[in-house]
């Protein structure tokens, strides 16, 4: 199983982007989907999470501007990013926490997508 994040690009400050996380095949039961980002020289930062119960959580820096949602089938999650700021720039990754029919846990990282925000 491979995950791929799509939708990054160059946007002016104040603009919007919508990221999507796509799986190469239908995943097992999804426990949660997370979006992370990493700016150059910075540590990986968790940006948003959505669980299988619909619970969502956001980093304080993006709360009110970003919205995570679940997709269906292979397009498993989206991240709507509004009012983008230069400090939102970085490589964005999706991460899936799943379990199979034997209740074994499997986690997957997606290849990232670059987000650049010009001031």
N, C-alpha and C positions, 0 to 999 in steps of 0.2 A: 504494500500500500504506500502510495506517495501522496503527499499534500503539496499543493502549489498555491501560493498567494498571488492574486492578480489585482490590477487596478491602480498601482502606484503611478507616480509621474511627477511632473513639475507643476506647481500651482502657486499663485500669488497669495500672500498673506490675506486671510479673510475668506479664501476660497474653500472649495469642498472637494473631497475625493471619496469614492466608495470602493473599498477593498472587498474582494471575495476570496474565499478559501475553498479550493476544489480538491476532492479526493479522487484518486485514480480508479477507485471502485467503491461500492457501498461499504461503509464501515460497519463494524459491529455496533452494538448499542453504545451510544455516545453518552458518556457521563458529563463531560464538559468540553467546551471549546474556549481557548484563550487566544487573544492577540497580544503579541509582545512586539517591542521595537528596540532597536539598538542604534544609537547615534554614534558617530565616529569617536573613538576614545572613551566611550561610555559603556557602562554595564547594560546587560539586557534588562529591560523594564517591562513588567506586565502592565498592559494598558486596559484590557477589558476581559471579562469572563462571562460566559453564559452556561448555565447548567441544564441538565435534562429536565429539571423541574421549572425552568424558566427564570430562575434567579439570575440576576445580572449584577455585575459589580464593575466599578471603574477606578482607575487611578485618579487621585484627586485633581491632577493637572488636566485631565480630559473630561471630567464630569460636566455634563451639561452641553458638551460640544460633540462628543462621540456617542454613537449608538451601535451596540452589537445586536445582531439578530441571527436566528437560525435559518438555514436554508432548507432544502430538501434534496433527497438523493445525493448525488455526488457534490453538489454545491452546498457545502455544509454550513457555511456561516458567512456573514457580511459584517463589515465595519464601516458605518457611515461616519465620515469625519467632516465636520463643519467648522467654520471659523478657524481655519488652520493658522497656526503661528509658526514662525521659523524654528522654534524649539520643538515642534512636532516632527521635524525632519529626521529621517533615519530609515533603516531597513526594517520593514514590518514582517513578522512571521506569525503564522497560525499554528496552533498546537491543539491536538485532539487527545482526550483521555477517554479510552473506550474499554469495554469488556466484552468478552465473547460468550458463546453459549455455555461454556464451562466456568463462567465467571472469572476468567483470567483477565488481568488488566493489560492493556496494550496502549502505548502512547506513541504519537506520531508528531513529528515536526515537519512543517512545510518549508519549501524554499521561499525565501523572502522576496519582497517587492520594495523597491526604493521609493521613498516619498521625499520630495524636495520642496521646500517652501521658501519662496523668495520674499524678501521684505520690501 
